[in-house]
Amino acid sequence: MPSVPNISSSPSISGPGVLYLQVKRELLRRIETHQWRPGQALPNERTLATELQVSIGTLRRAVDELVHEHVLVRHQGKGTFVKLHSKDRYLFQFFRVQAHEDWSHLGLKAAPEYPQVQCLSFERQRSDEVSAGALRLREGDPIFVIHNRLSLSGRPVVLDRIVISASLFKGMTEKRFRERENTIYNLYQTDFGITVLHTQERARAVLATREAMRHLGVTNGAPLLEVQRLALSFGERPVELRTSLIASQRHDYVTDVTRNE
């Protein structure tokens, strides 16, 4: 195993706040370089604190932030693990479309529904100005463009256009994408070592295009919600640009602000 820097002796350390951030960056470095892989347990607190030459309290504060940021997860009685993308995490953190609810009867809410996903197309193209700028590529670099249709309770609700860099996802094929056993983000993480940590999103109202009419079954000019999502990995590196057209006649775009704070 590579040697571990003596964090506590760094001349840049000026107080406990800075020290725990140094510890956090070191933990992130180990995860990013796959010293700890998705789903793998971290060493116990005492062992890790001794190795990093910090107190357990300092280590715990760094770990707490990474748990809050969905990088790590604690399992009672088992330890702390590198968080693995799963269907539950997708529903909890990334999928925000739910059927309309009657707000006059607040109380127990129905569990979010995992969508049925159908891949409509998978193509290798050249990046345009928009995708190149978002993904930090040069215009004309090779990309994969994927169109998915997401249905809830058998009704088409979302039309996704997904753009990823072909050089970043070397070895990606249509067969590999279609035959994945879990979520798209799980595929990125387990097969390509790319972990989506969080996203930046923009939403606006648009009118239905012919493509949306065909795949979502909406009428010409029907109002849709368009959400542009940039998925980010370690170091705020953009890894996916996704544009979602959402039929909002029977569904809402739901964000739990308290949960995401």
N, C-alpha and C positions, 0 to 999 in steps of 0.2 A: 504493500500500500504506500502511496506517496507520502513523504514527510509532511507534517502539519505545521504551519507557521505558528510561532509563539505570539498569539494575538495580544495577550495581556502586556507584553513588553514593548509594543509598538509605540514610537514617540508621538503618534497622532492621537493616542488615547488621552482624553482630558477629563473623563468622568464616566460614571456608570451608564449614562444614556448612550454615549458614543460606543462604549464597550459592547453593549448588547447588540448594537447595530453591526459592529464588526463580526460578532458571532453569527448574526443572522446572515450576513453576506457569505461567511464561510460555509454555513449549512446549505445555502442556495448554490454555491459553487460546486459542492459535492453532489448535489442532486442534478445540476445541469450537466456535469461531466460524467454522470451515471456511476459514480462511486456507490450511490444508493439508488436503486432502480425503482420504478413505479411498483407499489405494492410491497416493497421491502421494508422491514422494520429497522429503525435507527437503533444504535447501541443504547443501553439504558442510561438514564440521566447521569448517574455517578461516574460511569465510565467515560461518557462523552465530555462531561465537565472537567474531569481530570485531564483528559487528552488535550483539551483546548485551554487548560490552565485558567478556568474561570469558575465562579461560584455556581452552584445549582440554580440559585435565584436568577442570575444573569442569563444562564442557558435557558431557563424556563420562560423568561420574558421573550427571548428571541423565538422560541418554539411557539409560544402563544400567538405571536403575530403571524407566523407561517400557517398555523392552524386557521386563524381568522381569514387569511388570504387564500385558503383552499389548496395550499401547497402540501401541507401535512394533515394527518388525521389521527386522533387519539382513539384507541379502542380499549375500553375499560378492562383492566386486568391483563391486557396483552401488550400494551406499549404504544409507541408512536410510529406511524408508518408514512411513507411517501404516498400521497393520495393518488389513487388510480382512477382514471376516467371510467365511468360506468353509466348505465342507463339511469340509475337513481341520481347521480351527480348531474347528468344532462338535464333531467327534469327540474332538479333543485336550483341549479345555477344558470342554465343557458336557455332552456325552452320556456318561453313566456306566453304562449298562446293558450287560452283556455276558453271554454264555452261561457256565454253570458251568465251572470249570476244576478239574482234578485237581491239588491242591496237593502231592501226593506226587511229582510229576514236574516240579519247577520248572526253568525253562530258557527256551527260546524260546517266546513266547506268540503266539497267533494275533492278527492285526491286528483292532482293533475294527471291527464291521460297521456301516455306515451304514444307518439304519432306512428302511423304506418308510413314507411318511407319507400318511395319508388324512384329509382334512378331512371331518368328519361333520356339522358345523353351524357357521354363522356368523351371529350375531344382535347387534342393537343393543339394549341394555338400559339400566337405571338402576342405578347402583352401590348396593350395600348397605353396611352398616356395616363389614364386613370388608374388602371391596375398596376402599372409600373410604379407610379408615384406612391400608391398605398402600400405596396409590398417591398418598396425600396429596391426595385429592379431597374434595369435599363430598358427603355422602350424597344420592343422587338424581342426581348428575352422569351424563351419558351415557357409556357404556362399550361396547366390543365384547367379546363372549364367544364364544370359539372352542373347539370340541371337535375334537381330532385323535386318531387311532389310529395307533400306531407298531408296525410289525411287523418282526421279525428272522427271516430265512430263511423267510419266508412265514407265520410264526406271530405272531398278535397278542400284544404284550407290554406295551405302555404305553397308557394312556388319559389324555390331557392335557386340562385345562381351562385356557384361556389368557384372561386379562383384561387389556385395555389401555384407556387413556383415549381416548375419541373426539375430544376437543379436542386432545390431544397428537398424535394420528395423523390429522390432518385429511386427507381425501381417501382414506382407507383404504376399500376396498370388498371385498365377497366375491370378485368377479372378480379384482381385483388381488392378493388374498391367495392364491387358488387357483392363479393362473397365474404366480406368482413362479418365477424360473429357478434360484434358489439357496435358501439356508436362510432361516428366518424372521428371524433376527438380521441377515442380509445385507439383506433387504428393509427392515428398520427403518433400517439404516445408509445404504443407497444411495438409497432413495426418500424417507425422512423426516428424514435427518440425525441420527438417534438411534443412538448407539453403545452397545451393552451391553459394559461393561468387566468386570464380575464379578457374582457372584450370592451371595445368602445363602440357605441351605437348612435346612429342618427335616424330619426323617423320623420316622415312627412306623408301627407295625403297625395295620392295620385289617382289617375283614371285608368281603368282596365285597358290593357293592350290586347291585340289579337291573340298573342300567346297566352296571356292570362285568361282570356275568354275560353280558349280551347282547353286549357289544362285545369282551370278552377271552376268552370261551368258558370261563370258570371256573365252578365249582360254587357253589351257594348257601352262603354263609358261609365260602368259601375265604379263607385269609389272604393279604393283599396288603400291599405296602409303599406308603405314601403319602408323597410328598415335596412339600413346599411350597417353591417357589423364588421369590424376589424378585429380579428383574434390575435392576441399578443402572447408571446412566450417569455422566457427569461430575458432580462435586460430590455424589456419593452420591444422585443423584436417582432414585427408583424409576420404572421405565417399564413393567414387566410383572409380573403376579402369575400364577404357573403352579402348578397342582396336578396332580401325576402319580400315577396309580394303576398300580403295577407288579406284574405277575404274576411272583412270585419262585420259582415251582416249578422252573423250569429256568434262571433267570437271576439274576445277582447285581447289586447296586449297588456299583460299584467306584470307589474314590477313591485316587489316587496321591498320598499326602501329600508325599513328597519332591518330586515334580514341581510341586506347587502352592505350595510354600513360597517 
